[in-house]
Amino acid sequence: MKKLNLDILKHLLSGYLHQDWNCDYQTWKEAVETFLRACPSEEIGQLGDQLRQLLDMPLSEAALEEMVYGQLGCEYEPGPEQSVREWLTEMETQIRKQSDKGADVM
């Protein structure tokens, strides 16, 4: 089985959604926007692809949480109204919109 390369996603989750993320940003979306502004445009598309690869893995919600919090270093938790899978899907949509904007500029 091919090993997933989630390095850009890990950079976002561990570097911007760390344990003190809410001292730097008001919302997780603001943290993601800040990351995307600093990210080279080709990496934004790769980030979306990495998120999609993660979401397409046949993982239970508990296994996905272990991957996000344990292996990718994320400290943000979406709360009881939204699962981690739903949150990551919403994040992917935000990233794809930004990626599409970058493609329009080129």
N, C-alpha and C positions, 0 to 999 in steps of 0.2 A: 504494500500500500504506500502510495506517495505521501511524504510528510508535508503537511501544510506549512506554508510560509506566511506567518501572520505578523511579521515584524513591524509593519506600519501601524496596524491595528493595535499591537502591543504598545507602541510608542504613544499613540493617542490615549489608550485606556490607562496605562500606568503613569504617563507623564502629565496628562491634563485632567484626568478624573481620579487623582490620587486622594489620600485620606483628607487632605485640606482643600480639596477642589472648591468647596463652597466659601472659602476665604478669598479665593481669586475670582470666582464667577458666581453670578446670581442663579444661573440654571445650567444644566448639563449641555443644553443647546448652545449657550454662549461659549462654553469650553470647547465644544466641537468647532464652532465658527472660528474661534481664535486659532485652533490647530490648523484648520483649512486655509486660513489667510497666510499662515507661515509655511505651508506645504507647497512644494513644487507641483504644478498642474498635473504632470504625468503620475505623480504619486496619489493624487486625489482619486483618479480612476482605479488605481491599484488597491487603494484602501476600500473602495466600494466592492471590488472583486473579492478582497480578503474577507470582508464582512459576509458577503453572499456565500462564500465557501464554508464559512463557519456555520451559517444558518442552514445550509443544505446538508450538513452532517446529520446522520440519524442519531441525535442525542436527546435523551430525556431532558426535561427542564432542569432537574438536579445536576445532571452531567454538564449541561451548558453553563449553569451557574458556577460549577467547579472550574470549568475552563476559563470563564471570564474573570472570576475573582481569584482563583488559585494560580492559574498559569499565565494569565495576561495582566494581572496586577491591578485590576480595576477596583476602586473603592466606592464608586457611586452605586446606589441601590435604588431602583425605580419605585419601590413601594408596593403596597398590596393591590393597588388599582391597575397595575401593569406588570406582566411577566417580563423576565429578562429577554426572552425571545421577541416579545412585542416591542420592547424598548429598542433592541438592536435593529429590528426591522424599521422602526421609525428613524433611527439614526442613519440607516442605509439610505432611506428616502432623502434625508437632508443632504447626505454626501453626494448622492446621484444628481440632485438638483444643482449643487455647486459644481460638480464635474461637467454637467451639461452647459452651465454658464461659461466655464473655462473653454469648452470646445467651441462655443459661439464666438468667443473673442479671437480665436486663432484664425 
